[in-house]
C-alpha cells in the first residue's frame, strides 16, 4: 500500500484502492466490506476487461503481482 502504482494505469484504474479492497476479503475475511468499496469505485475507474488488458503496464516495486490481483478483484467482486 505504498501507492507507487497510482497513476500508472492508462485506463485510470485505481490500482492501489482495488488491491486494498481485495485484501479486505483475502486477508481479513471481510468480503462484504471489500465488495462494497469495490462497487463504489467510480464507474470509469473500476477494473474492467479493457483495464485488465492494460495491466502489464502497471508495475509494483514491491513485488505485488498487480495483474493477478486486478483479475481476482474483478472475478470476486464484479
N, C-alpha and C positions, 0 to 999 in steps of 0.2 A: 504494500500500500504506500509506496514511495511516490506515486503519481508521475513517474518518469514516462509512462506510456500515454499520458494525457496529451491530446492534440496530435497524436501520431496517425490516427486512423483517417484516411482520406474521405471516408463515408460519414465521419462525425460520430461514430460510436463512442459512448462514454465508457471506455475500456476499464478503467480503474473502478468505477462505480459498479459496472456489471460483474466484475470479478469479486468485488466485495459482497454483493448481494448473493452470488453463488456460494461464497464462503459461509454465509449465514446458514444455508441448507447443508452444505457438505461437512462443515466442521463443527457447527454448533447445534445442529438438529432443528433449526428454525426455518423450515421450508416455507411456511405461510408468510413469515416476515420477509424472506428473500424474494418470494414471488410478488408480494405486494409492492415492494420497492422497484423490482424489475418492471412490472407492468405500469408503474407510474413514470417511467422514463419518457421523455418527450418522444412522440411517435417517430420522428426522423432520427432520433438518437438511439433508439432501441436496436439491438442486433437483429439483422435480417439476413437473408441469403446473400444479398449484394455486399453487405458489410463483412460477412464471414468470408466471402470470396477475396476480400481485400486484406484479410488477416495477416498474411505473410509480411505485410508492410509494417506491422506493429511489433516492435522488439522490446523485450524486457531485459534490462541489465542484471536482474537478479535471478534469472533462470526460470521465471514462470512461463509455462507453455501457454501463451496467450491464445493462440488459435484453438487449442483443445478446450480451454476454459470458456471461450465465447461460444463454441459449438455446444458444449454441455449446458450452458445457461439457456441458450435458445431451445434446446431439446427439453430441458427440465421445466422451464417456466412458461414458455410460449404456448 
